Amino acid sequence: MNVLAKQKMTVDEFFAWAEGREGRWELVDGVPVSMSPERAIHGQTKVSAGNAFNSAIRKAGLPCEALVDCLAIRVDQHKTFQPDVVINCGEHVKPDTIVAPNPIVVVEILSPSTRAIDLGMKVRRYFELPSIHHYLIFDADNRSVIHYARDGGDTLLTRIVSKGVITLNPPGFSVEAQSLFPEQYES
């Protein structure tokens, strides 16, 4: 990730600044941070995950949608993240929406440049938001998912899944772990 040295911005100032700018950006402690280019497996995994989640959501009849690479998560006044996939529930998001209004599940796919942030700061910061119940970190190279989930109290449950079913309740659906990854890389 490249950090752009500027004055500390608010999230709203950041969105105005980022509009029309090339590349993907996040705001970390008021400073815009450009996201590194992605490997093909990263993009292919996002698409596979989005398709698998949307299929499971439809099957469960839930008022939710999995959105790939588009909605930001507003963490606080000076921080916004751009997850690879977000499952937003409630009203269908309008076409001009840029911030997830009710994110329930967020997904980050590990890459060499973001590994420490995805496994560190983002775990804590995502769960500061009451609507987020699940944070899934995909290791596309190893076809496994680290699943952090609220336990109903102040504790996070953590498990690593490479085979079998991942249940996301709320919102109330399950998905086969391996369906989240592109088929051409199956081992």
Steps between C-alpha positions, in 0.01 A plus 500: 500500500623847419423781741425846362636768733225758549315675775281275709168457315156405618323216322272747318801707384668178390201391290495839324878481446491139373214548252631448149849413624659190349550188708350389828559694820433466871516768767709403802521747789408785267761416237412358154676171431512358147440130465757296313424326170344156544604159372256316272413250775393789723249631246378153404443415866293816550274402210466139620418614853247759383325241282496234776372746761226640273386149411478401869323827587239444227452137610439618859260772380682775691480875435877518455750527217870430460675792332848459357759777497263793533363600840715657768468434872500822703690406816517842663541868407854447363499139384325313220587159358427358157440127554520254213142384567233635733167339579252776566151422631178695501382722220660442161783756465440781254729526195685808630574352845869499598478402870337176615196607705469170690808282458459162671793310347829640368756307298865579441719285276857485618773640281867543582460876548192486727550184705608674823222761482225248413605267783569781748340841511199413282386219731469743789364792300233308307358358823469847651202534266190340655350388168799282406458144623756318283841585361632247251864507395569289193838344433455431128837327466405241764125501427411564863290752691567651841151562640462751783148516645333679790391260771218724621718663765842660496682191374594420142491140393769404249533195281688408187296323233634333189232234450138481606234758566530856625182616674440874517228568754401776489398550228403130479662298222773245444750454222750228410850632570646373174224669294653833601814436296553478123476145366808523276725510807355198680768270634 
